[in-house]
Amino acid sequence: MDQRCFSLLDDIRRSKEAPLAGVCQLSGYIFSSTSPKIVRNQYIEQLLPVYRQASEEELKLCNGDWKYGSFFTTCLTECRLFLPYATKKFIAAGGQVTRQYVNSFSEVSQQNFDLLFNCTGLGARELCNDQQLVAMRGQVLKVRAPWVKLAFYGDYDTYILPGFEAVTIGGCRQYDSYNLNVCKYDSMAIKERCYGMLPSLKRAEVVRECVGLRPHRAVVRVESEILRLANGRTQKVVHNYGHGGYGVTTSPGTAKYAVKLARDLLAGNSKL
Ligand SMILES: Cc1cc2nc3c(=O)[nH]c(=O)nc-3n(C[C@H](O)[C@H](O)[C@H](O)COP(=O)(O)OP(=O)(O)OC[C@H]3O[C@@H](n4cnc5c(N)ncnc54)[C@H](O)[C@@H]3O)c2cc1C
């Protein structure tokens, strides 16, 4: 995430579009009982309007033997609202949406596009035969707890995040796991950790349980390429995938860079 990512979301948050876009301000704490490094992030600290060390009193705000903590204020983006909002803006600006499974770049290339943006997330594993791309499975529960107004992060992927309609409690990171089914043992572990931090959550109704596969790659791939297709033609492509567990946060920045690469490629300024 850089300043442009945060500003884009923060500008939406300040505008009348905020409730439609699903962007709001959120404050909270990140606690750790194991290491001070877990509660610090040199990049995020420079970006956010508030990021400071938690006081001794604040370390006692939720259950746990917390030794280190930070307080922050940031932007929350609820994708369930943001994606339809962004799609509407895209269409209003003249974009067209077609839903279709793509088996290969040759298949799309037949439609004579000047350039393709490849934003297929984990799908790029097959489409680009990219073995560096691996699923990082996550599971969360959505619970009804309107009394929870602050976010809390604890050790071992434990988080409690109030959103527009529900509070998200999580989570897990399972490397190279492609299981899209809800795992009852993961749910039990999530409940135990989150209820341990905030016992009032035991009274919250579970609205749904969700599983997702984060498209993990050691380095996010934002890169241009001129593909030589089986039919002898060439196709200009800009890849933009592999954002792992940070795609919502970082996408404004990587998208802007992808557009710059596309402009260079179309103008013939690319080194390819
Ligand atoms: C539990 C969980 C918690 C998370 N929390 C956060 C968070 O707090 N902050 C954050 O920033 N991020 C978070 N993420 C990560 C975030 O959701 C991802 O980084 C982001 O969704 C990646 O976006 P993407 O558009 O690159 O890929 P995706 O969202 O996976 O979208 C790829 C799209 O391409 C389509 N596609 C793939 N292959 C093909 C094909 N061959 N043909 C046609 N279409 C294809 C797919 O159907 C999909 O619609 C979380 C993820 C999970 C699972």
The ligand as an SDF file (V2000), in Angstrom:
LIG
                    3D

 53 58  0  0  0  0  0  0  0  0999 V2000
  -10.3290  -14.7810    4.3740 C   0  0  0  0  0  0  0  0  0  0  0  0
   -9.6730  -13.7010    3.5500 C   0  0  0  0  0  0  0  0  0  0  0  0
   -9.3960  -12.4790    4.1400 C   0  0  0  0  0  0  0  0  0  0  0  0
   -8.8060  -11.4630    3.3990 C   0  0  0  0  0  0  0  0  0  0  0  0
   -8.5660  -10.2520    4.0100 N   0  0  0  0  0  0  0  0  0  0  0  0
   -7.9960   -9.2590    3.3030 C   0  0  0  0  0  0  0  0  0  0  0  0
   -7.7420   -8.0070    3.9050 C   0  0  0  0  0  0  0  0  0  0  0  0
   -8.0170   -7.7880    5.1000 O   0  0  0  0  0  0  0  0  0  0  0  0
   -7.1730   -7.0310    3.1670 N   0  0  0  0  0  0  0  0  0  0  0  0
   -6.8280   -7.2360    1.8710 C   0  0  0  0  0  0  0  0  0  0  0  0
   -6.3070   -6.3100    1.2430 O   0  0  0  0  0  0  0  0  0  0  0  0
   -7.0630   -8.4060    1.2480 N   0  0  0  0  0  0  0  0  0  0  0  0
   -7.6190   -9.4310    1.9400 C   0  0  0  0  0  0  0  0  0  0  0  0
   -7.8250  -10.6460    1.3440 N   0  0  0  0  0  0  0  0  0  0  0  0
   -7.2350  -10.8890    0.0280 C   0  0  0  0  0  0  0  0  0  0  0  0
   -8.0530  -10.3730   -1.1480 C   0  0  0  0  0  0  0  0  0  0  0  0
   -9.3670  -10.8950   -1.0980 O   0  0  0  0  0  0  0  0  0  0  0  0
   -7.3290  -10.7950   -2.4450 C   0  0  0  0  0  0  0  0  0  0  0  0
   -6.0010  -10.3090   -2.4140 O   0  0  0  0  0  0  0  0  0  0  0  0
   -8.0420  -10.2290   -3.6570 C   0  0  0  0  0  0  0  0  0  0  0  0
   -9.3510  -10.7230   -3.7460 O   0  0  0  0  0  0  0  0  0  0  0  0
   -7.2870  -10.5640   -4.9350 C   0  0  0  0  0  0  0  0  0  0  0  0
   -7.9860   -9.9320   -5.9620 O   0  0  0  0  0  0  0  0  0  0  0  0
   -7.8340  -10.3680   -7.4710 P   0  0  0  0  0  0  0  0  0  0  0  0
   -8.8400   -9.5600   -8.2310 O   0  0  0  0  0  0  0  0  0  0  0  0
   -6.3970  -10.3060   -7.8800 O   0  0  0  0  0  0  0  0  0  0  0  0
   -8.2070  -11.9260   -7.4860 O   0  0  0  0  0  0  0  0  0  0  0  0
   -9.6290  -12.5650   -7.2500 P   0  0  0  0  0  0  0  0  0  0  0  0
  -10.4050  -11.7910   -6.2550 O   0  0  0  0  0  0  0  0  0  0  0  0
   -9.3720  -14.0070   -6.9740 O   0  0  0  0  0  0  0  0  0  0  0  0
  -10.3620  -12.3990   -8.6460 O   0  0  0  0  0  0  0  0  0  0  0  0
   -9.9230  -13.1030   -9.7720 C   0  0  0  0  0  0  0  0  0  0  0  0
  -11.1020  -13.2110  -10.7350 C   0  0  0  0  0  0  0  0  0  0  0  0
  -10.6620  -13.8190  -11.9460 O   0  0  0  0  0  0  0  0  0  0  0  0
  -11.5930  -14.8220  -12.3050 C   0  0  0  0  0  0  0  0  0  0  0  0
  -10.8800  -15.8490  -13.0860 N   0  0  0  0  0  0  0  0  0  0  0  0
   -9.8330  -16.6110  -12.6800 C   0  0  0  0  0  0  0  0  0  0  0  0
   -9.4390  -17.4190  -13.6730 N   0  0  0  0  0  0  0  0  0  0  0  0
  -10.2640  -17.1610  -14.7260 C   0  0  0  0  0  0  0  0  0  0  0  0
  -10.3660  -17.6770  -16.0440 C   0  0  0  0  0  0  0  0  0  0  0  0
   -9.5340  -18.6310  -16.4950 N   0  0  0  0  0  0  0  0  0  0  0  0
  -11.3220  -17.1810  -16.8570 N   0  0  0  0  0  0  0  0  0  0  0  0
  -12.1580  -16.2160  -16.4270 C   0  0  0  0  0  0  0  0  0  0  0  0
  -12.1130  -15.6840  -15.2000 N   0  0  0  0  0  0  0  0  0  0  0  0
  -11.1730  -16.1540  -14.3550 C   0  0  0  0  0  0  0  0  0  0  0  0
  -12.1280  -15.3590  -10.9810 C   0  0  0  0  0  0  0  0  0  0  0  0
  -13.3760  -15.9980  -11.1890 O   0  0  0  0  0  0  0  0  0  0  0  0
  -12.2410  -14.0760  -10.1800 C   0  0  0  0  0  0  0  0  0  0  0  0
  -13.4670  -13.4340  -10.4370 O   0  0  0  0  0  0  0  0  0  0  0  0
   -8.4490  -11.6800    2.0530 C   0  0  0  0  0  0  0  0  0  0  0  0
   -8.7400  -12.9080    1.4460 C   0  0  0  0  0  0  0  0  0  0  0  0
   -9.3390  -13.9140    2.1820 C   0  0  0  0  0  0  0  0  0  0  0  0
   -9.6460  -15.2400    1.5140 C   0  0  0  0  0  0  0  0  0  0  0  0
  1  2  1  0
  2  3  1  0
  2 52  2  0
  3  4  2  0
  4  5  1  0
  4 50  1  0
  5  6  2  0
  6  7  1  0
  6 13  1  0
  7  8  2  0
  7  9  1  0
  9 10  1  0
 10 11  2  0
 10 12  1  0
 12 13  2  0
 13 14  1  0
 14 15  1  0
 14 50  1  0
 15 16  1  0
 16 17  1  0
 16 18  1  0
 18 19  1  0
 18 20  1  0
 20 21  1  0
 20 22  1  0
 22 23  1  0
 23 24  1  0
 24 25  2  0
 24 26  1  0
 24 27  1  0
 27 28  1  0
 28 29  2  0
 28 30  1  0
 28 31  1  0
 31 32  1  0
 32 33  1  0
 33 34  1  0
 33 48  1  0
 34 35  1  0
 35 36  1  0
 35 46  1  0
 36 37  1  0
 36 45  1  0
 37 38  2  0
 38 39  1  0
 39 40  1  0
 39 45  2  0
 40 41  1  0
 40 42  2  0
 42 43  1  0
 43 44  2  0
 44 45  1  0
 46 47  1  0
 46 48  1  0
 48 49  1  0
 50 51  2  0
 51 52  1  0
 52 53  1  0
M  END
$$$$
